[in-house]
Amino acid sequence: MTQATGTAGTFGRTVGTIAAVLAATTLLGGCGPKDEPAAAPRSGPSASPTVDPKRALLDAVPDGTEGTFQFSGKDSTNTHTGRVDPASKAVELSITGAPGSDGITTKMSFLLIGEEAWLKAKFSGKPGLPKFPDKWMKLDRTKLTGSDTIPAYDSADQGNAGPLIEAATSVQEQSPGQYVGVVDVSAGNAAEVLDDGEAAALGEAGKTVPFTAVVDEEKRLTSLTLKIPAAGKAKAYDYVVTYTDYGTAPKISVPTGSAATKAPAMAYEMLNG
């Protein structure tokens, strides 16, 4: 990810890039309605149905029925943390980019509750960078130039585990709740989960990316890790998604009082690029 040099224009491009990454984490959505588990052929009257491992893993992906929960993850350039409150169609999402060659680190957080949106932004690592209030800045959507300028809540699966598992070509349950397999990230929704151009750069290696996944005793996904191989100048890395605190994480509420303020004009300049 290209880091900014300090001017309003370049910061706009930087924040636009991060916003696009954030939007990508919600654009793909879930895997659609969950089908009934497929039953294995019966060998006799006493045979019991068995669930296909891939189907079981897909059924474990959060679909909004689990209550409020926490999530975290990382990709090739950013780390993500947040909270999902499906009942309120709300998500709190923070993304921190790795420092660029100029030493600048960008951290942005979005709070989305229904159609309302708030922003926090912080830049560090160099003198003279823009400074924003350490508060939730309420955004006016009419001042945003594009529908994808900021992320949107349209799935509980904020880490895009569903599209990645859907692209699995091999899934095995090694022990109760412990899964391994291979994912093809070379095309389709799985490719869109990765950074722009990353799937193409992987070439044939992108068709056989190994993964591990863990499902808890309540049949809920708690982690998914893809071992993304090196491609060109890009180093190998782990694409990680974790979901925790199902049903026990605090609910998301509208920030009030001293915790919130109106977004200044500079925030819209950055988001609109």
C-alpha positions in Angstrom: 0.0 0.0 0.0 1.4 3.4 -1.0 1.8 5.7 2.0 1.1 9.4 1.9 3.7 12.1 1.7 1.9 14.6 3.9 -0.1 16.8 1.4 -3.9 16.8 1.4 -4.1 15.2 -2.0 -1.8 12.3 -1.2 -3.5 11.8 2.1 -6.8 11.6 0.3 -5.5 8.9 -1.9 -4.0 7.0 1.1 -7.3 7.2 3.0 -9.2 6.3 -0.1 -7.1 3.2 -0.5 -7.7 2.1 3.1 -11.4 2.9 2.8 -11.6 0.7 -0.3 -9.9 -2.2 1.7 -12.4 -1.7 4.5 -15.3 -1.7 2.0 -14.0 -4.9 0.5 -14.3 -6.6 3.8 -18.0 -6.0 3.7 -18.9 -6.0 0.0 -18.7 -9.8 -0.4 -21.2 -10.6 2.3 -22.0 -14.1 3.4 -22.4 -17.3 1.6 -26.2 -17.1 1.2 -28.8 -19.3 2.8 -27.4 -22.3 4.5 -28.4 -25.6 3.0 -29.3 -28.7 4.9 -26.2 -30.9 5.5 -25.7 -33.6 2.9 -26.2 -37.1 4.2 -23.7 -39.8 3.3 -24.9 -42.9 1.6 -26.3 -45.4 4.1 -24.6 -48.8 4.4 -27.5 -50.3 6.3 -30.5 -49.5 8.5 -28.3 -48.3 11.4 -26.2 -45.9 9.4 -26.4 -42.3 10.6 -26.1 -39.2 8.4 -22.6 -37.5 8.3 -22.0 -33.9 7.4 -19.7 -32.9 4.6 -16.7 -31.2 6.1 -16.9 -28.2 3.8 -20.7 -27.8 4.4 -20.1 -28.0 8.2 -17.4 -25.3 8.0 -19.6 -23.0 5.9 -22.4 -23.5 8.4 -20.0 -22.4 11.2 -19.4 -18.9 9.6 -21.2 -16.2 11.5 -24.6 -15.3 9.9 -26.0 -12.8 12.3 -27.8 -15.3 14.7 -24.9 -15.6 17.1 -25.4 -12.2 18.9 -22.8 -9.6 19.3 -19.1 -10.7 18.9 -15.6 -9.5 18.4 -13.4 -10.1 15.4 -9.8 -9.5 14.4 -7.5 -10.4 11.5 -4.7 -9.4 9.2 -3.8 -9.5 5.5 -0.7 -8.6 3.6 -0.6 -4.9 4.6 -3.1 -4.3 7.4 -4.4 -5.5 10.7 -8.1 -5.4 11.6 -10.1 -5.4 14.8 -13.7 -4.8 15.6 -17.0 -5.7 16.9 -20.2 -6.8 15.2 -23.8 -6.3 16.5 -26.1 -8.0 14.0 -29.3 -7.1 15.9 -28.5 -3.4 15.4 -26.9 -3.9 11.9 -23.9 -2.3 13.5 -20.1 -2.8 13.2 -17.1 -1.1 14.7 -14.1 -1.6 12.5 -10.5 -0.4 12.9 -7.7 -0.9 10.4 -4.0 -0.1 10.9 -1.7 0.0 8.0 1.9 -1.1 8.2 4.4 1.9 8.2 5.4 2.9 4.7 8.9 3.6 3.5 8.4 7.2 4.8 7.6 5.9 8.3 4.0 7.1 8.2 1.4 4.9 9.9 -2.3 5.3 9.2 -5.1 4.1 11.5 -8.7 4.5 10.7 -11.8 3.4 12.6 -15.4 3.4 11.4 -18.5 3.0 13.5 -21.6 2.0 11.5 -25.1 1.8 13.0 -27.8 1.4 10.4 -27.4 4.3 8.0 -25.4 6.4 10.4 -21.6 6.5 10.3 -18.7 7.9 12.3 -15.0 8.1 11.7 -11.8 8.2 13.7 -8.4 8.8 12.0 -4.9 9.1 13.2 -1.6 9.5 11.3 1.8 9.2 13.0 5.5 8.8 12.2 6.2 12.2 10.7 5.9 15.9 11.7 3.2 18.0 10.2 0.6 15.3 9.6 -3.1 16.1 9.8 -4.6 15.8 13.2 -8.2 15.0 14.1 -10.1 15.0 17.3 -9.8 11.8 19.3 -13.5 11.4 19.1 -16.1 9.7 16.9 -16.6 12.2 14.0 -20.2 12.0 12.7 -20.2 11.7 8.9 -22.8 13.3 6.6 -23.3 10.8 3.8 -24.5 13.5 1.4 -21.0 14.9 1.6 -19.4 11.6 0.4 -18.8 11.3 -3.3 -19.2 7.6 -3.6 -21.3 4.8 -2.1 -18.1 2.8 -1.5 -16.1 5.7 0.1 -16.8 4.1 3.5 -17.6 0.5 4.5 -21.1 -0.7 5.0 -22.7 -3.3 7.2 -24.2 -6.1 5.0 -22.8 -9.2 6.6 -21.8 -10.5 10.1 -18.8 -12.2 8.4 -16.5 -9.2 8.4 -13.4 -11.3 7.8 -14.8 -12.8 4.6 -14.3 -16.3 5.9 -17.4 -17.5 3.9 -16.1 -16.6 0.4 -12.7 -18.2 1.2 -14.2 -21.4 2.5 -16.6 -21.5 -0.4 -13.6 -21.6 -2.7 -12.0 -24.5 -0.9 -11.3 -27.5 -3.2 -10.4 -29.8 -0.3 -11.6 -29.8 3.3 -10.9 -32.4 6.0 -11.9 -32.5 9.7 -8.8 -33.9 11.4 -10.3 -33.9 14.8 -13.5 -32.5 16.3 -13.6 -28.8 15.4 -10.1 -28.9 13.7 -10.2 -28.5 9.9 -7.5 -28.4 7.2 -7.7 -28.0 3.5 -6.9 -26.1 0.3 -8.4 -22.9 -1.1 -8.3 -21.6 -4.7 -8.0 -17.8 -4.4 -7.2 -17.3 -8.1 -10.6 -16.1 -9.1 -14.1 -15.1 -8.1 -15.1 -13.8 -4.6 -12.0 -15.4 -3.0 -9.7 -13.4 -5.2 -11.6 -10.2 -4.3 -10.9 -10.8 -0.6 -7.1 -10.3 -1.3 -5.5 -6.9 -2.1 -5.9 -5.7 -5.7 -3.7 -7.6 -8.1 -2.6 -10.1 -5.4 -4.5 -13.1 -6.8 -3.1 -12.5 -10.3 0.4 -12.2 -8.9 0.2 -15.6 -7.2 -0.5 -17.4 -10.5 -0.9 -21.1 -10.2 0.2 -21.0 -6.6 -3.0 -19.2 -5.8 -5.0 -22.3 -6.7 -3.6 -24.4 -3.9 -3.4 -22.2 -0.8 -3.4 -24.3 2.4 -5.7 -23.3 5.3 -6.6 -24.3 8.8 -9.8 -23.5 10.7 -11.2 -24.0 14.2 -14.8 -24.4 15.2 -16.0 -24.3 18.8 -18.3 -26.7 20.6 -21.3 -24.6 19.6 -20.4 -25.2 15.9 -19.2 -21.5 15.5 -16.1 -20.5 13.5 -13.4 -19.1 15.8 -10.4 -18.9 13.4 -9.4 -19.3 9.8 -5.8 -19.0 8.6 -4.6 -19.1 5.0 -0.9 -19.6 4.2 -0.5 -17.2 1.3 2.7 -18.0 -0.6 5.3 -15.4 -1.8 4.7 -13.8 -5.2 7.3 -11.7 -6.9 8.5 -9.1 -4.5 5.7 -9.9 -2.1 6.6 -12.0 0.9 4.6 -15.0 2.1 2.2 -14.2 4.9 -0.8 -15.5 6.9 -4.2 -14.2 6.1 -6.0 -14.6 9.5 -9.6 -14.2 10.7 -10.7 -14.7 14.3 -14.2 -14.5 15.8 -14.6 -14.5 19.6 -16.9 -13.6 22.4 -20.1 -14.8 20.6 -23.1 -13.5 22.4 -21.1 -11.8 25.2 -19.3 -8.9 23.5 -20.8 -5.5 24.5 -23.5 -4.2 22.2 -22.7 -1.2 19.9 -24.4 2.1 20.8 -24.5 5.6 19.4 -21.6 7.8 20.7 -22.9 10.8 22.6 -21.7 13.8 24.6 -17.9 14.4 24.7 -17.3 11.1 22.8 -18.6 12.5 19.5 -18.3 15.6 17.3 -19.1 16.6 13.7 -16.6 15.6 11.0 -14.5 18.6 9.8 -14.2 19.4 6.1 -10.7 17.8 6.0 -12.2 14.4 6.8 -14.4 14.6 3.7 -11.5 15.8 1.6 -9.5 12.7 2.6 -12.3 10.2 2.2 -13.3 11.7 -1.2 -9.7 11.7 -2.4 
